[in-house]
Amino acid sequence: MAENPSKPRPIDSRSLFVLNEAMRLILEINRDFPYQVPLAFDEDAMDVLDWLEGREFQWDMYVDLPENTVRYCLRTLDDASAFKRRFGDASSARVAAGGC
């Protein structure tokens, strides 16, 4: 007897809860950290984290899977500008863009 191919699970209340929670978190980050700089998701990400750990300012981050980037989120324009000065031209494969 041949196996039935697996069917995708329909969206139900559990799925909606997960989707809503993920969107809620991103909306909170966008509200609290309006200056965001997306950088390529690559091996240089550890350099970025090391630099951020030594800073006095508050920051957050999340992985944007569809864009294959890490979105570094900063509270002020000054913080975002310092970040972009440090990492905006790190390599030709890495392009800094965002809300500032």
N, CA and C of each residue as an Amber inpcrd file, in Angstrom:
protein
   300
   0.8380000  -1.1750000   0.0000000   0.0000000   0.0000000   0.0000000
   0.8860000   1.2420000   0.0000000   0.6250000   2.1700000  -0.9060000
   1.4150000   3.3880000  -1.0250000   1.0440000   4.3670000   0.0770000
   2.0530000   5.0850000   0.5400000   1.7880000   6.0860000   1.5720000
   1.1550000   7.3210000   0.9540000   0.2560000   7.9220000   1.7090000
  -0.3410000   9.1840000   1.2690000   0.6650000  10.3030000   1.4770000
   0.8030000  11.1910000   0.4960000   1.6940000  12.3340000   0.7360000
   1.1330000  13.1780000   1.8770000   2.0240000  13.7230000   2.6440000
   1.5570000  14.5260000   3.7800000   0.8700000  15.7860000   3.2720000
  -0.2270000  16.1020000   3.9250000  -0.9810000  17.2960000   3.5720000
  -0.5970000  18.3950000   4.5560000  -0.5000000  19.6180000   4.0600000
  -0.1950000  20.7040000   4.9940000  -1.3080000  20.8570000   6.0180000
  -0.8970000  21.1910000   7.2200000  -1.8670000  21.3920000   8.2840000
  -2.6060000  22.6910000   8.0280000  -3.9200000  22.6940000   8.1450000
  -4.6770000  23.9310000   7.9230000  -4.3780000  24.9530000   9.0190000
  -4.5420000  26.2040000   8.6790000  -4.3570000  27.2540000   9.6770000
  -5.5110000  27.1850000  10.6560000  -5.1710000  27.1000000  11.9170000
  -6.1850000  27.0390000  12.9610000  -5.8330000  28.0690000  14.0400000
  -6.5000000  28.0030000  15.1540000  -6.2870000  29.0110000  16.1970000
  -4.8660000  28.9430000  16.7610000  -4.2630000  27.7580000  16.8000000
  -2.8810000  27.6570000  17.2870000  -1.9270000  28.3610000  16.3350000
  -2.1320000  28.1670000  15.0370000  -1.2920000  28.8250000  14.0370000
  -1.4330000  30.3300000  14.1220000  -2.6510000  30.8060000  14.2570000
  -2.8890000  32.2390000  14.3380000  -2.2540000  32.8370000  15.5760000
  -2.2520000  32.0890000  16.6810000  -1.6240000  32.5750000  17.9050000
  -0.1360000  32.7850000  17.6750000   0.5310000  31.8250000  17.0590000
   1.9640000  31.9360000  16.7950000   2.2370000  33.1080000  15.8590000
   1.4590000  33.2320000  14.7930000   1.6450000  34.3350000  13.8540000
   1.4010000  35.6780000  14.5220000   0.3580000  35.7750000  15.3100000
   0.0500000  37.0320000  16.0020000   1.1340000  37.4000000  17.0040000
   1.6670000  36.4200000  17.7300000   2.7220000  36.6950000  18.7060000
   3.9830000  37.1820000  18.0070000   4.3410000  36.5660000  16.8890000
   5.5270000  36.9920000  16.1480000   5.3430000  38.4060000  15.6270000
   4.1810000  38.7080000  15.0900000   3.9180000  40.0550000  14.5830000
   3.8920000  41.0730000  15.7190000   3.3420000  40.7070000  16.8570000
   3.2930000  41.6040000  18.0050000   4.7070000  41.9670000  18.4380000
   5.5820000  41.0000000  18.4920000   6.9580000  41.2380000  18.8970000
   7.6540000  42.1820000  17.9200000   7.4910000  41.9520000  16.6290000
   8.1170000  42.8170000  15.6240000   7.5540000  44.2320000  15.7060000
   6.2510000  44.3530000  15.9060000   5.6520000  45.6870000  16.0440000
   6.1960000  46.4220000  17.2630000   6.4110000  45.7050000  18.3680000
   6.9870000  46.3270000  19.5660000   8.4200000  46.7740000  19.3020000
   9.2000000  45.9550000  18.6260000  10.5740000  46.3470000  18.2980000
  10.5570000  47.5750000  17.3960000   9.6940000  47.5720000  16.3850000
   9.6010000  48.7230000  15.4780000   9.2120000  49.9950000  16.2260000
   8.3340000  49.8740000  17.2070000   7.9050000  51.0340000  17.9990000
   9.0380000  51.5440000  18.8870000   9.7110000  50.6290000  19.5780000
  10.7210000  51.0140000  20.5590000  12.0870000  51.3290000  19.9510000
  12.3700000  50.7720000  18.7800000  13.6590000  50.9500000  18.1190000
  13.4050000  51.3480000  16.6660000  13.0720000  52.6190000  16.4270000
  12.6330000  53.0350000  15.0940000  13.7380000  53.1040000  14.0470000
  15.0010000  53.1230000  14.4590000  16.1110000  53.1940000  13.5060000
  16.6790000  51.8000000  13.3180000  16.5570000  51.2820000  12.1020000
  16.9300000  49.8950000  11.8530000  17.8780000  49.8050000  10.6720000
  18.8860000  48.9600000  10.8410000  19.8940000  48.7740000   9.8090000
  19.9650000  47.2820000   9.4890000  19.4940000  46.8820000   8.3000000
  19.6030000  45.4750000   7.9250000  20.9640000  45.2000000   7.2930000
  21.6190000  44.1350000   7.7510000  22.8880000  43.7140000   7.1780000
  22.7810000  42.2460000   6.7700000  23.6010000  41.8610000   5.8320000
  23.5970000  40.4790000   5.3610000  23.8170000  39.5270000   6.5350000
  23.1260000  38.4130000   6.4730000  23.2490000  37.3740000   7.5010000
  24.4390000  36.5050000   7.1000000  25.6220000  36.8340000   7.6610000
  26.8330000  36.1210000   7.2800000  27.7570000  35.9620000   8.4780000
  28.9690000  35.4930000   8.2060000  29.9060000  35.2160000   9.2970000
  30.3780000  36.4760000  10.0120000  30.2130000  37.6490000   9.4110000
  30.6130000  38.8970000  10.0630000  29.6480000  39.3270000  11.1630000
  28.5370000  38.6320000  11.2980000  27.5480000  39.0040000  12.3160000
  28.1430000  38.9770000  13.7230000  29.0930000  38.0950000  13.9800000
  29.7050000  38.0430000  15.3070000  30.5120000  39.3100000  15.5920000
  31.1500000  39.8940000  14.5740000  31.8590000  41.1560000  14.7590000
  30.8940000  42.2600000  15.1720000  29.7300000  42.2640000  14.5400000
  28.7120000  43.2580000  14.8600000  28.2720000  43.0910000  16.3120000
  27.9910000  41.8490000  16.7180000  27.5480000  41.6040000  18.0970000
  28.6240000  41.9910000  19.0990000  29.8790000  41.6900000  18.7980000
  30.9620000  42.0870000  19.7010000  31.0060000  43.5970000  19.8660000
  30.8390000  44.3230000  18.7620000  30.8530000  45.7900000  18.8160000
  29.6690000  46.3070000  19.6180000  28.4830000  45.7540000  19.3710000
  27.2810000  46.2090000  20.0780000  27.3640000  45.9490000  21.5740000
  27.9560000  44.8300000  21.9600000  28.0670000  44.5020000  23.3910000
  28.8720000  45.5320000  24.1550000  29.7860000  46.2150000  23.4720000
  30.6060000  47.2180000  24.1340000  30.0090000  48.6130000  24.1400000
  28.8280000  48.7810000  23.5910000  28.1990000  50.1050000  23.5070000
  27.3340000  50.3680000  24.7270000  27.1430000  51.6460000  25.0110000
  26.2890000  52.0700000  26.1190000  24.8180000  52.1270000  25.7360000
  24.5370000  52.2710000  24.4360000  23.1500000  52.4630000  24.0240000
  22.3790000  51.1450000  23.9600000  21.0500000  51.2690000  23.9750000
  20.1820000  50.1040000  23.9010000  19.9580000  49.7250000  22.4420000
  19.8610000  48.4400000  22.2060000  19.6360000  47.9390000  20.8630000
  18.8880000  46.6190000  20.9340000  18.3750000  46.2110000  19.8170000
  17.7220000  44.9170000  19.6880000  18.0380000  44.4240000  18.2860000
  17.6290000  43.2300000  17.9910000  17.8630000  42.6800000  16.6620000
  16.8950000  41.5360000  16.4070000  16.6570000  41.2710000  15.1330000
  15.9470000  40.0520000  14.7630000  16.3630000  39.6500000  13.3580000
  16.1920000  38.3720000  13.0680000  16.5350000  37.8390000  11.7560000
  15.3190000  37.9800000  10.8560000  15.5250000  38.6040000   9.7300000
  14.4870000  38.7660000   8.7130000  14.7290000  37.6780000   7.6690000
  14.1100000  36.5190000   7.8750000  14.3630000  35.3710000   7.0040000
  14.0440000  35.6210000   5.5380000  12.9080000  36.2340000   5.2010000
  12.6340000  36.4570000   3.7730000  13.7030000  37.3180000   3.0940000
  14.2880000  38.2540000   3.8310000  15.3120000  39.1290000   3.2600000
  16.7260000  38.5960000   3.4710000  16.8680000  37.5120000   4.2430000
  18.1620000  36.9210000   4.5920000  19.0960000  37.9760000   5.2000000
  18.5530000  38.7400000   6.1400000  19.3320000  39.7760000   6.8220000
  19.1080000  39.6850000   8.3250000  20.0100000  40.3150000   9.0360000
  19.8070000  40.5660000  10.4630000  19.4630000  42.0400000  10.5510000
  18.3660000  42.3430000  11.2030000  17.9200000  43.7300000  11.3400000
  18.3350000  44.2100000  12.7270000  19.3290000  45.1020000  12.7400000
  19.8130000  45.6900000  13.9840000  18.9770000  46.9300000  14.2590000
  18.4010000  46.9990000  15.4360000  17.3990000  48.0080000  15.7710000
  17.9510000  48.9070000  16.8800000  17.8970000  50.2080000  16.6120000
  18.4990000  51.1860000  17.5210000  17.4810000  52.2570000  17.8830000
  17.6470000  52.8600000  19.0490000  16.6630000  53.8300000  19.5490000
  16.8260000  55.2250000  18.9650000  18.0510000  55.6680000  18.7140000
  18.2420000  57.0570000  18.2980000  18.9710000  57.1390000  16.9600000
  18.8130000  58.2830000  16.3130000  19.4920000  58.5280000  15.0490000
  21.0110000  58.5400000  15.2510000  21.4710000  59.0890000  16.3620000
  22.9100000  59.1030000  16.6430000  23.4720000  57.6890000  16.7470000
  22.7440000  56.8010000  17.4410000  23.1900000  55.4100000  17.5770000
  23.2160000  54.7180000  16.2160000  22.1780000  54.9340000  15.4310000
  22.1080000  54.3140000  14.1060000  23.2050000  54.8480000  13.1940000
  23.5020000  56.1230000  13.2960000  24.5620000  56.7150000  12.4850000
  25.9210000  56.1320000  12.8560000  26.1820000  55.9750000  14.1470000
  27.4390000  55.3600000  14.5940000  27.5360000  53.9300000  14.0790000
  26.4430000  53.2130000  14.1390000  26.4160000  51.8330000  13.6520000
  26.7290000  51.7950000  12.1530000  26.0780000  52.6630000  11.3990000
  26.2870000  52.6750000   9.9460000  27.6950000  53.1290000   9.5770000
  28.2660000  54.0510000  10.3590000  29.6570000  54.4440000  10.1030000
  30.5910000  53.2530000  10.2950000  30.2920000  52.4320000  11.2970000
  31.1670000  51.2810000  11.6030000  30.9560000  50.1270000  10.6420000
  29.7070000  49.8500000  10.2610000  29.4270000  48.6350000   9.5000000
  28.8280000  48.8630000   8.1190000  28.4930000  50.0790000   7.7820000
  27.8520000  50.3480000   6.4970000  28.7020000  50.0140000   5.2980000
  30.0270000  50.1650000   5.4160000  30.9290000  49.8910000   4.3060000
  31.8530000  48.7140000   4.6120000  31.4040000  47.8080000   5.4540000
  32.2580000  46.6990000   5.8800000  32.7090000  45.8300000   4.7140000
  31.8420000  45.6410000   3.7180000  32.2260000  44.8830000   2.5290000
  31.2550000  45.2030000   1.4180000  31.6180000  44.8810000   0.2180000
  30.7190000  45.1740000  -0.9100000  29.4750000  44.3170000  -0.8580000
  29.5230000  43.1870000  -0.1860000  28.3490000  42.3020000  -0.0770000
  27.3890000  42.7830000   0.9850000  27.8250000  43.7230000   1.8040000
  27.0310000  44.1740000   2.9290000  26.5630000  45.5880000   2.6470000
  25.2820000  45.7740000   2.5900000  24.7410000  47.0920000   2.3120000
  23.9130000  47.5320000   3.5060000  24.2100000  48.6780000   4.0480000
  23.4350000  49.2160000   5.1690000  22.3650000  50.1340000   4.6170000
  21.1590000  49.8980000   5.0530000  20.0310000  50.7370000   4.6500000
  19.1170000  50.8400000   5.8490000  18.0310000  51.4940000   5.6820000
  17.0770000  51.4920000   6.7660000  16.4710000  52.8470000   6.9910000
  15.9120000  52.9970000   8.1850000  15.1110000  54.1650000   8.4980000
  15.9050000  55.4020000   8.8260000  17.2040000  55.4200000   8.6450000
  17.9460000  56.6380000   8.9660000  18.8060000  57.0620000   7.8020000
